Amino acid sequence: MQNKLRRFGIGLAAMATVAAVGIGLNTTTASAAGTKIADVSQYQGNINWTKASKDLKYALIRVQHGSKGDAGYVVDTKRNVNANGAYKAGVPFGQYMFAEFTSVKDAQQEAKDFYKRSNKHTKFFVLDEEKRMSSAKSSEQTYVNAWLKTMRKLTNKPLIMYSGEYYATAHKLNFSKFDGAWIAKYSSVKPSVPGVKADLWQYTSTGRVSGISGNVDLNKALRPSVVNSWFSGSATHGSTSASYYTTATGVTGVTTKKPVYEYSSTSFTKAHRGTKVAKGSKLAVKAITKNSKNAYRFQLTNGKYVTANQAYVSTY
């Protein structure tokens, strides 16, 4: 996420004091020793992740910029080096892609490429949505929706949307179906987007981190519990504040409030996905269990699993 100061019209000098502010997070979920949250790409060059881990609590790592045919198309040359370096140094990370959507088909393809190129250790995926392409005909939200739908089919990990305060407001971007909102505003004043609660705030592009030469984007957690859940792996798709049934005592079955899938595993990956169950269906329940990410699942009498998220099912 480079050169955003030009895009947002904020002067570098005005940010000098902000860049020096420390970032504090109260969490025990990360193994990195630092307190800062930085997003990085190939533009940071060779990062010494051992040194960086002394400053960093979390990292966000770029995977790609646009798609083939776009003027700015780049597959980040440091995506694997940075992901593996962060993982080895004990810095939990998510990965992001800079979108240059020109059509629904393009948005779908960018999502598929992003997922394929991402590292297996990433905790979540981010759509960096801040550029309107001149050839785009539909609303930006149409492309965002297409990307989100495609990614939901590919992964059960949290999906976050990033945008600048001005861009998100101007294009009336809808963050509600994402698992978090990451907003950029290079200022000492917190970002404000109508109808959006910003979880993570990118406040400067002139930060400094040990082990990284030159400037780096730094971020503050405005809602620490939500941001921590992304990096700890405890967040699940659909809502960052999902409310789950935690016991099957007295429960004989569930009624689906929305269409849900049956899975052969509690991990809910595409490889384990089975039958799609229509809204209003009644399913007999055998037990309840919790997966490695602390998400509860109902085990059905047929041996399959469905979500125990109260937004999707009710018990009887």
C-alpha positions as CSV (number, residue, x, y, z in Angstrom):
1,M,0.0,0.0,0.0
2,Q,2.4,2.6,-1.2
3,N,2.2,6.3,-2.0
4,K,-1.1,6.7,-0.2
5,L,-0.1,10.2,1.0
6,R,-0.4,11.4,-2.5
7,R,-3.7,9.7,-3.1
8,F,-5.2,11.1,0.1
9,G,-3.7,14.5,-0.2
10,I,-1.9,14.5,3.2
11,G,1.5,16.1,3.6
12,L,4.4,14.0,4.9
13,A,5.6,16.7,7.2
14,A,2.3,16.8,9.0
15,M,2.7,13.2,9.9
16,A,6.2,13.3,11.3
17,T,5.0,13.5,14.9
18,V,2.3,10.9,14.4
19,A,4.8,8.4,13.0
20,A,6.7,8.4,16.3
21,V,3.7,7.4,18.4
22,G,3.9,3.9,19.8
23,I,1.1,1.4,19.3
24,G,-0.1,-0.6,22.2
25,L,-2.2,-3.8,22.1
26,N,-3.2,-5.9,25.0
27,T,-3.0,-9.5,23.8
28,T,-1.4,-12.8,24.6
29,T,-2.2,-14.4,21.3
30,A,0.9,-13.4,19.4
31,S,4.4,-14.7,20.0
32,A,6.2,-11.6,18.5
33,A,7.7,-9.4,21.1
34,G,6.8,-5.9,19.8
35,T,3.8,-3.7,19.8
36,K,3.6,-2.3,16.2
37,I,1.4,-3.3,13.4
38,A,3.0,-2.8,9.9
39,D,2.0,-3.6,6.4
40,V,4.8,-4.5,4.0
41,S,5.5,-5.4,0.4
42,Q,8.5,-5.7,-2.0
43,Y,9.1,-2.0,-1.6
44,Q,10.5,-2.6,1.9
45,G,13.3,-4.7,0.3
46,N,15.0,-7.3,2.4
47,I,13.5,-7.4,5.8
48,N,15.4,-8.8,8.8
49,W,12.4,-10.5,10.4
50,T,14.4,-11.5,13.5
51,K,15.0,-7.8,14.2
52,A,11.5,-6.7,13.0
53,S,9.9,-9.2,15.5
54,K,11.3,-7.1,18.3
55,D,9.2,-4.2,17.2
56,L,6.2,-5.9,15.6
57,K,3.2,-7.5,17.1
58,Y,1.5,-8.2,13.8
59,A,2.2,-7.8,10.1
60,L,0.2,-7.5,6.9
61,I,1.9,-8.7,3.7
62,R,1.1,-7.9,0.1
63,V,0.6,-10.7,-2.4
64,Q,-0.4,-8.9,-5.6
65,H,-1.5,-5.6,-7.3
66,G,-4.2,-5.9,-9.9
67,S,-4.3,-8.5,-12.6
68,K,-2.8,-9.2,-16.0
69,G,-3.5,-6.4,-18.4
70,D,-3.6,-3.7,-15.7
71,A,-0.9,-1.0,-16.0
72,G,0.1,-1.5,-12.3
73,Y,0.0,-5.4,-12.4
74,V,2.5,-6.9,-10.0
75,V,2.8,-10.2,-8.2
76,D,4.8,-9.2,-5.2
77,T,8.3,-10.5,-5.5
78,K,8.7,-10.7,-1.7
79,R,5.4,-12.3,-0.9
80,N,6.8,-15.7,0.0
81,V,10.0,-14.4,1.5
82,N,8.1,-12.1,3.8
83,A,5.4,-14.6,4.8
84,N,8.0,-17.3,5.6
85,G,10.2,-14.8,7.4
86,A,7.3,-13.5,9.5
87,Y,6.2,-17.1,10.3
88,K,9.7,-18.2,11.3
89,A,10.2,-15.1,13.5
90,G,6.8,-15.7,15.3
91,V,5.0,-12.7,13.8
92,P,1.4,-13.5,13.1
93,F,0.3,-12.1,9.7
94,G,-2.5,-11.6,7.3
95,Q,-2.1,-11.0,3.5
96,Y,-3.6,-8.4,1.2
97,M,-4.2,-7.7,-2.5
98,F,-4.5,-4.3,-4.1
99,A,-7.6,-4.4,-6.4
100,E,-7.9,-3.0,-9.9
101,F,-11.3,-4.3,-10.8
102,T,-12.7,-3.7,-14.3
103,S,-15.5,-6.3,-14.3
104,V,-17.2,-8.9,-12.2
105,K,-15.2,-11.6,-14.0
106,D,-12.0,-9.7,-13.3
107,A,-12.9,-9.4,-9.5
108,Q,-13.5,-13.2,-9.4
109,Q,-10.2,-13.9,-11.1
110,E,-8.3,-11.6,-8.9
111,A,-9.7,-13.4,-5.8
112,K,-8.8,-16.8,-7.2
113,D,-5.2,-15.7,-8.0
114,F,-4.9,-14.0,-4.6
115,Y,-5.9,-17.2,-2.8
116,K,-3.7,-19.4,-4.9
117,R,-0.6,-17.2,-4.3
118,S,-1.2,-16.7,-0.6
119,N,0.8,-18.4,2.1
120,K,-0.7,-21.3,4.0
121,H,0.2,-19.7,7.3
122,T,-1.7,-16.5,6.7
123,K,-4.4,-15.9,9.3
124,F,-6.8,-13.9,7.1
125,F,-7.2,-12.2,3.7
126,V,-7.6,-8.5,2.9
127,L,-9.1,-6.8,-0.1
128,D,-7.3,-3.5,-0.6
129,E,-10.1,-1.5,-2.4
130,E,-8.9,2.0,-3.1
131,K,-8.7,2.5,-6.9
132,R,-11.5,3.0,-9.5
133,M,-10.4,1.8,-12.9
134,S,-11.4,4.0,-15.9
135,S,-12.8,1.0,-17.8
136,A,-15.1,-0.1,-14.9
137,K,-18.8,0.2,-15.8
138,S,-20.6,-1.1,-12.6
139,S,-20.4,0.3,-9.1
140,E,-17.3,-0.6,-7.1
141,Q,-19.6,-2.4,-4.6
142,T,-20.7,-4.8,-7.4
143,Y,-17.0,-5.8,-7.9
144,V,-16.4,-6.0,-4.1
145,N,-19.4,-8.3,-3.8
146,A,-18.1,-10.6,-6.5
147,W,-14.7,-10.8,-4.9
148,L,-16.2,-11.5,-1.5
149,K,-18.5,-14.2,-2.8
150,T,-15.6,-15.9,-4.6
151,M,-13.3,-15.8,-1.5
152,R,-16.1,-17.2,0.7
153,K,-16.1,-20.3,-1.5
154,L,-12.4,-20.7,-1.2
155,T,-11.7,-20.1,2.5
156,N,-13.2,-20.1,5.9
157,K,-10.6,-17.6,7.2
158,P,-11.7,-14.0,8.0
159,L,-12.0,-11.6,5.1
160,I,-11.2,-7.9,5.8
161,M,-11.7,-4.9,3.6
162,Y,-9.2,-2.0,3.5
163,S,-9.9,1.4,2.0
164,G,-9.1,5.1,2.5
165,E,-11.6,7.2,4.4
166,Y,-12.4,9.4,1.4
167,Y,-12.6,6.5,-1.1
168,A,-14.9,4.4,1.1
169,T,-17.2,7.3,1.7
170,A,-17.3,8.5,-1.9
171,H,-18.1,5.0,-3.2
172,K,-20.4,4.1,-0.3
173,L,-18.5,0.8,0.3
174,N,-20.4,-1.7,2.3
175,F,-18.2,-3.4,5.0
176,S,-21.0,-5.2,6.7
177,K,-20.4,-8.6,5.1
178,F,-16.7,-8.6,5.8
179,D,-15.2,-9.7,9.1
180,G,-13.4,-6.4,9.7
181,A,-12.8,-2.9,8.5
182,W,-9.3,-1.5,8.0
183,I,-9.4,2.2,7.2
184,A,-6.5,4.5,6.1
185,K,-6.3,8.2,7.2
186,Y,-3.0,9.8,7.6
187,S,-3.9,12.2,10.4
188,S,-4.0,12.4,14.2
189,V,-7.8,12.3,13.9
190,K,-9.3,8.8,13.8
191,P,-11.0,7.8,10.5
192,S,-14.8,8.3,10.1
193,V,-16.8,6.5,7.4
194,P,-20.6,6.6,7.6
195,G,-22.0,3.3,8.9
196,V,-18.6,1.7,9.4
197,K,-16.8,0.9,12.7
198,A,-13.1,0.9,11.8
199,D,-11.2,-1.9,13.5
200,L,-7.7,-1.1,12.3
201,W,-6.5,2.4,11.4
202,Q,-3.6,2.9,9.0
203,Y,-2.4,6.3,10.3
204,T,1.0,6.9,8.6
205,S,3.3,5.7,5.8
206,T,6.4,7.2,7.5
207,G,6.8,4.8,10.4
208,R,10.0,3.0,11.3
209,V,10.5,-0.6,12.3
210,S,13.7,-2.3,13.3
211,G,15.0,-4.6,10.6
212,I,13.2,-2.6,7.8
213,S,15.1,0.0,5.9
214,G,13.2,3.2,5.1
215,N,9.6,4.1,5.8
216,V,6.8,1.7,6.5
217,D,3.0,1.9,6.9
218,L,2.0,1.6,10.6
219,N,-1.5,0.9,12.0
220,K,-3.4,1.2,15.3
221,A,-6.0,-1.2,16.5
222,L,-9.1,0.8,17.3
223,R,-11.0,-2.3,18.3
224,P,-8.2,-4.5,19.8
225,S,-10.4,-7.6,20.5
226,V,-11.6,-7.7,16.9
227,V,-8.1,-7.2,15.4
228,N,-6.6,-9.8,17.8
229,S,-9.2,-12.3,16.7
230,W,-8.0,-12.0,13.1
231,F,-4.4,-12.7,14.0
232,S,-5.1,-15.4,16.6
233,G,-7.2,-17.4,14.2
234,S,-10.2,-17.2,16.5
235,A,-12.4,-15.1,14.1
236,T,-14.6,-16.9,11.7
237,H,-16.4,-15.7,8.6
238,G,-19.7,-13.9,8.6
239,S,-19.2,-11.8,11.7
240,T,-16.3,-10.8,14.0
241,S,-18.7,-10.9,16.9
242,A,-20.5,-14.2,16.1
243,S,-22.6,-15.7,18.9
244,Y,-22.4,-19.4,19.1
245,Y,-24.5,-22.1,20.8
246,T,-22.0,-23.8,23.1
247,T,-23.9,-26.8,24.4
248,A,-26.2,-29.4,22.9
249,T,-27.9,-30.2,26.2
250,G,-31.6,-30.5,25.6
251,V,-31.2,-29.9,21.9
252,T,-32.6,-32.5,19.5
253,G,-32.1,-30.5,16.3
254,V,-31.6,-27.1,14.6
255,T,-33.6,-25.1,12.1
256,T,-31.7,-23.2,9.5
257,K,-32.3,-19.4,9.4
258,K,-30.2,-19.1,6.3
259,P,-28.9,-21.5,3.7
260,V,-25.9,-23.4,5.2
261,Y,-23.5,-26.2,4.1
262,E,-22.9,-29.5,5.7
263,Y,-19.2,-30.3,6.2
264,S,-17.3,-33.5,6.8
265,S,-14.9,-31.7,9.1
266,T,-15.2,-29.0,11.7
267,S,-12.6,-26.9,9.8
268,F,-15.2,-25.9,7.1
269,T,-12.8,-25.7,4.2
270,K,-13.9,-26.1,0.6
271,A,-12.5,-29.6,0.4
272,H,-14.8,-30.7,3.3
273,R,-17.9,-29.0,2.0
274,G,-20.9,-31.2,1.2
275,T,-24.7,-30.6,0.8
276,K,-26.1,-27.1,0.8
277,V,-29.1,-27.0,3.1
278,A,-32.0,-24.6,2.4
279,K,-33.3,-22.0,4.8
280,G,-36.0,-23.4,7.1
281,S,-34.6,-27.0,7.0
282,K,-34.7,-29.1,10.2
283,L,-31.6,-31.1,11.0
284,A,-31.3,-33.7,13.7
285,V,-28.4,-33.0,16.1
286,K,-26.1,-35.6,17.8
287,A,-23.6,-33.3,19.6
288,I,-21.7,-30.1,19.6
289,T,-18.0,-29.6,19.2
290,K,-15.4,-26.8,19.0
291,N,-12.7,-26.6,16.3
292,S,-9.1,-25.5,16.7
293,K,-10.2,-21.9,16.0
294,N,-12.7,-21.9,18.9
295,A,-15.7,-22.0,16.5
296,Y,-18.6,-24.2,17.6
297,R,-20.2,-26.8,15.2
298,F,-23.2,-29.0,15.6
299,Q,-22.6,-32.6,14.7
300,L,-25.6,-34.0,12.9
301,T,-27.0,-37.6,13.3
302,N,-25.6,-38.3,9.8
303,G,-22.1,-37.5,11.0
304,K,-21.8,-34.2,9.2
305,Y,-21.2,-30.8,10.8
306,V,-23.1,-27.4,10.5
307,T,-22.3,-24.1,12.1
308,A,-23.5,-23.4,15.6
309,N,-23.6,-19.6,14.8
310,Q,-26.9,-18.3,16.2
311,A,-27.2,-16.0,13.2
312,Y,-27.5,-19.1,11.0
313,V,-29.4,-21.7,13.0
314,S,-31.8,-21.9,15.9
315,T,-32.3,-24.9,18.2
316,Y,-35.3,-27.0,19.1
